[in-house]
Amino acid sequence: MQTAAQVLVALVALIHAYFLVLEMFLWDTPRGRKAFGTTEEFSRASATLAANQGLYNGFMAAGLVWSLIVGDPVAHQAQIFFLSCLIVAGVYGAATVSRKILYVQAAPAAVALALVLAAG
């Protein structure tokens, strides 16, 4: 169970590292616009806001990676904290922006959190 939990935490970290790249560096490109369903005009006007979101996602990924390499009990507590933050942000994003966020952000974090708690 512990190994599965750690693998899922790493996967969630990778997802958020990918979000960092999309939001900070690819937002105003065809790939970024396709990923988020935005127009060229909107992506250009909102690039700074998207970069800020990307930075947030990078910090979430960094926290999860840190939780994989630091020793217990900090590792377990950090995983619970960062995964919980991602779940709350994902639920809020799903309620205010797009239901898709529930599936790409909150659900993977919730599954990872469930495994972390079960293994802990």
Helices and strands as residue ranges (DSSP letters): H 2-24, H 30-36, H 40-45, H 47-69, H 74-96, H 100-101, I 102-106, H 107-119
